[in-house]
Amino acid sequence: MNRREEERLRRQQEKREKELERLDKMRAYEKEYAACGSICGIDEVGRGPLAGPVVAGAVILKPDTEILYLNDSKKLSEKKREALYDEIMEKAAATGIGIVSPARIDEINILQATYEAMRMAVEDLGVRPDLLLNDAVTIPGITIPQVPIIKGDEKSVSIAAASIIAKVTRDRLMVEYDAVIPGYDLASNKGYGTKKHIEGLRELGASPIHRATFIRKFV
């Protein structure tokens, strides 16, 4: 092995060790509550867009599961999220998804729709966790003990994993919607209020997946 190859391997090892240290810090809550039993991370995506559903993810990771580069989904590239999604789905003890439609959001408001999506995600796990680690909120209507963590998707591997599967699920849905509802650039903006999206709204009006309560100033 030449010196260049040795240096490359050394840098790779240093990078891996640094990442393992970061992940160990992100397991602080999982370690703190380990005695409670099975721990599930909960997070949502899609509270702010003008179109599309709100989606929640629920993930139970085994204590010894190693998934490098878990992080808040917003801090990851699309390519990295897609790769991590596959790894999470393969390695997690259980995963669940909850999806609440734009019409339901208009009916009960986005906060209540978010809670509903989270309850659906927990139900979709197929098993009952002993504790929920939630990103920022306490979910009403659930009897499982809960720990809300501000910026939890940056501080807990379980919540980070939940944020990733929720984000990838919703992004894939928006790409599918764009194929059948053109004119709003949904594949690119994922329903958020970009210039092209708002131009499409003003030209075409609302589509069946727009949130009526979110677009009043545009339509």
N, C-alpha and C positions, 0 to 999 in steps of 0.2 A: 504494500500500500504506500503510495507516494504522499508527500507532505500535504499537497492540495486536498487529497481525499481525506486524510486524517483531520485536516482543519474543517472540512465540510461536515464530517461526522461529529466532530466536537461541537460545532455550532448547533447541529440538529439536536444533540443530547442536551445542550444548555437550554434550547428553546422548549424542549419537552419538559425538562425539570421545572422551568419557570411556569409553564402551563399547569403542571400538576400542583404546584404551590398555589396558583390562583384558584384552581378548582377545589383544593382543600379548604380554602377560606370560604368558598361558596357552599360548603357542606356544613357550615357552622350551625345553622338552624336544624338541619337533619340530625346532626350529632346531639344537639341540645335536647331534642325531643325524641330521640331514638327509643327510649324506654316506653313511649306511648304506643309503639307498635308500627303498623303500616302508615307511611306518610305520603300524602298526595299533594303535589303542587298544582295550583290553579292560576290561570291567567286568561285574559281576553284580548282580542284585537277588533278594531272596527267600530269604536265608539264615535269617532269624528267624521267619517265619510258622509257624503251626500247620497250615496247609493250603496246597495248591497246589504247583506246581513251583518249582525254582530256575531262573532264566533268565539267560543271559549274552549280552552284545552284543559285536560286533567291528566296528570302523569304520575304514576307510582314507579319510582326507581328502586331497585334493590340496593342495599347499602354498599355493596362492593362493585356496583356498576361503574365502569370507566367510560365516559364519553368526552373526549377532548373538545375544547372550544365551545362548550355550552355557554350561552350568554343571552342577554336581552336580545330578542329577535331583531329589534331595530338597529342593533349595532353590528349585525352580520350581513354579508352580501347575500343576494338571492341564491347564488350557487352554493354558498356555505350552508344556508338554511335548508336547501333541498337535500344536501348530503346528510346533514344532521337529522333531518326528519326521518330519513330511511334508517339511520342508526338508532334513533330513539324508538321507532316502531319495532325494530328488531330486538332491542335489548331491554326495553321497559317491562316491568312486571305486569303493568296494565296501563292502557290509555283510553281516554274518552273525549268526545267532541260534542259540543252543544251549539246549535245554529238557530238563531232567531231572526225571522224575516223582517224586511223593511215595513211591511204592513203591521206586524206586531209591534215594532218599535214605535210607529206612529200611534198605535192604540194605547200603549202603556207607558211610554217615554223610554229614552235610551238607558237610563239607570236601571229601571225595573227589567228591561229587556236583557241587560247585561247580567243581572242576578239570575234571570231565568235561564240564560245560556249556560251559566256556571252550574246551576242545579242539574241541567240536562247533561252536562259533561261528566259530572260526578256519577249520575245514574248510568251513563254509558260505559263506565269502567267495567261493569259486570261484577265487581267485588266492592265491599264496603271498606274504605280506609278507616283508620283509627284517628287520624288527625289531618286537617287541611292546612297547608301553608298557602295563603292567598296573597296576590299582588294588591296590596293597599286596602282592600275592602273586607268587610264581614258580610257574608251572604245570609240574608234572612231566609227562614224556612228550611234550614238544615240543622239537624240535631248533632251532627258530628262536630267535635271541638275544632275551633278554627283559630289560626294565628295570622292576623293581617300584618304584612310587612311592607313598609313604604319602599318603593323601588325594589320590590322583591325579585323581579326578573334579573337584577344585577347581583343579588345577594344569596340566592338559593338555586342550587342545580335543578331541583324539582320544578320550581316556578319557571326557570329559564327554559326547561324542556317543554313545559306546557305552553309557553309563549311561542315557541318555535312551531309546534304542531298546529296551533291555532292560526298563526300567521300564514304558514304554507297552505293550509286547508282553505283559508279565505282567499288568498291570492290566486289559487288555482280556480276557485269558483268565479272570480272576477274575470279571469281570462276566458273561461267558458261563456260567461255572459256577453263579453265583447264580441264573440263570434256570432251571436244571434241578435244582439242589440248594438249595431254599429252606430258610430257618430258621436260617441262620448269619450273615446280613447280609454275605455275602462281597463283594457289589458295593461296599459302603462300606469294610469293613475290609481287603479284599484278602488275607484269610487270617490277619491278625495277631490276637493274643489280646485283642481288645476285650471289654468286658463282655457285649455282645449275643452275640458269637461264643461265649464260654465258657458263657453261659446256654443257647445252642442245643446245644452239645456235651453238657451235662449232661442236657438234656431229650431230645435225639434220638439221642445217641451219635455215634460217628464216621461220617463219610461216606467214600465211596471215594477222595476226594482229600485226606483228612487224613493227616498224618504220624504213624504210630503211636508212633514214638519221641519225639515232641514233646508228646503229649497224655496221657501216662500219669497225670499228677496230676489230670486233669479227667474221665477216663473209666475 
